[in-house]
């Protein structure tokens, strides 16, 4: 599944909000977006930023970028950003770019249990299921299928 430049930037903002992407990646993707034909002042400034710039120093540029291209900006370490990243990773899982087990391991370690979103909570719980297959008799292939079903539901 090919992601367009604006979707890529939106994913970067979400990933940045949970500490899953570094400034160097954002700078590289901003350069790609400029070469691909997108343009805004914030995008040009991001493309020209040092890859070693601290994330907090690019926050306002990311906020402006989101406004320029009409996608949400997520505060660092906020619940909305974690849910957005869960959807980014669900899309990658469905596309075959991220194995189901890695997807739910990330959710379990970064999102954890106790969420109001039932779909997200069900996916987080599936990580535990992989660890107890010898006790439950449910194989990894079946859990993979459940993860894929859950990823599809999360994307709806």
C-alpha positions in Angstrom: 0.0 0.0 0.0 1.6 3.3 -1.1 1.2 6.2 1.2 1.1 9.6 -0.3 3.3 12.5 0.9 0.6 14.2 3.0 -0.3 10.9 4.7 3.4 10.2 5.3 3.8 13.6 7.0 0.6 13.0 9.1 2.0 9.6 10.1 5.3 11.3 11.0 3.5 13.8 13.3 1.7 11.0 15.0 4.8 8.9 15.4 6.7 11.9 16.7 4.1 12.5 19.3 4.8 9.1 20.9 8.6 9.2 20.5 8.7 6.6 17.7 10.4 8.8 15.1 13.4 11.0 15.2 14.0 14.4 13.8 16.3 13.0 11.1 13.4 10.9 9.7 11.1 13.9 9.7 13.7 16.0 7.9 14.2 13.3 5.3 10.5 12.9 4.7 10.0 16.7 4.5 12.7 16.8 1.8 10.9 13.9 0.0 7.7 15.8 0.2 9.2 19.0 -1.3 10.8 17.0 -4.1 7.4 15.4 -4.6 5.7 18.7 -5.1 4.3 19.7 -1.7 5.2 23.2 -0.4 4.6 25.3 2.6 6.8 27.5 4.8 6.8 25.0 7.6 7.7 22.1 5.2 10.6 24.1 3.8 11.9 24.9 7.3 11.6 21.2 8.3 13.4 20.1 5.2 16.2 22.6 6.1 16.4 21.7 9.8 19.4 19.8 11.2 18.7 16.1 11.6 20.1 16.5 15.1 17.6 19.2 16.2 15.8 18.2 19.3 12.2 17.2 18.9 10.9 19.9 21.2 12.6 22.5 18.9 10.5 21.3 15.9 7.2 21.0 17.7 5.8 24.4 16.4 6.9 23.5 12.8 5.0 20.2 13.1 2.0 22.0 14.5 2.1 24.4 11.5 2.7 21.6 9.0 -0.4 19.8 10.3 -2.4 23.0 9.9 -1.0 23.7 6.4 -1.9 20.2 5.1 -5.1 19.6 7.1 -4.2 16.7 9.4 -4.3 16.5 13.2 -1.4 17.6 15.4 -1.0 15.4 18.5 0.6 16.6 21.7 3.6 14.6 22.8 2.7 11.5 24.8 -1.0 12.1 24.5 -3.7 9.4 24.3 -4.9 10.7 20.9 -1.4 10.4 19.4 -1.1 6.8 20.7 -4.4 5.9 19.1 -3.3 7.5 15.8 -0.1 5.6 15.9 -2.0 2.4 16.6 -3.9 3.1 13.4 -0.7 3.8 11.5 0.8 0.5 12.6 -2.5 -1.3 12.0 -2.4 -0.1 8.4 1.2 -1.4 8.1 0.2 -4.7 9.6 -2.7 -5.1 7.2 -0.4 -4.2 4.3 2.0 -6.9 5.3 4.8 -4.5 6.3 4.6 -5.3 10.1 4.1 -8.8 11.4 1.0 -9.2 13.6 3.0 -10.2 16.7 5.3 -7.1 16.4 2.2 -4.9 16.1 0.6 -6.1 19.3 3.9 -6.2 21.1 4.3 -2.5 20.3 0.8 -1.8 21.5 1.3 -3.7 24.7 4.6 -2.0 25.5 3.7 1.6 24.4 -0.1 1.7 25.0 -0.6 -0.9 27.7 -3.9 -2.1 29.2 -6.8 -0.2 30.5 -8.1 1.8 27.6 -11.6 2.9 26.9 -11.3 1.9 23.3 -12.4 -1.7 23.3 -10.8 -2.5 20.0 -7.5 -1.2 21.1 -7.8 -3.0 24.4 -8.6 -6.3 22.6 -5.5 -5.9 20.5 -3.2 -5.2 23.5 -4.5 -8.3 25.2 -3.6 -10.4 22.2 0.1 -9.9 22.9 -0.4 -11.9 26.1 -2.1 -14.6 24.1 1.1 -15.3 22.2 2.9 -16.0 25.5 0.5 -18.6 26.7 -0.2 -20.7 23.5 1.1 -23.9 25.1 -1.5 -23.5 27.9 -4.5 -22.4 25.8 -4.0 -24.6 22.8 -4.6 -21.6 20.6 -1.8 -21.4 18.0 0.2 -18.4 16.8 -1.5 -18.6 13.4 -4.9 -18.2 15.0 -3.7 -15.3 17.1 -2.2 -13.7 14.0 -5.7 -14.0 12.3 -7.3 -12.4 15.4 -4.7 -9.6 15.3 -5.4 -9.0 11.6 -9.2 -9.0 12.2 -8.6 -6.5 15.1 -6.3 -4.3 12.9 -9.0 -4.2 10.2 -11.6 -3.2 12.8 -9.3 -0.5 14.2 -9.0 1.0 10.7 -12.8 1.2 10.1 
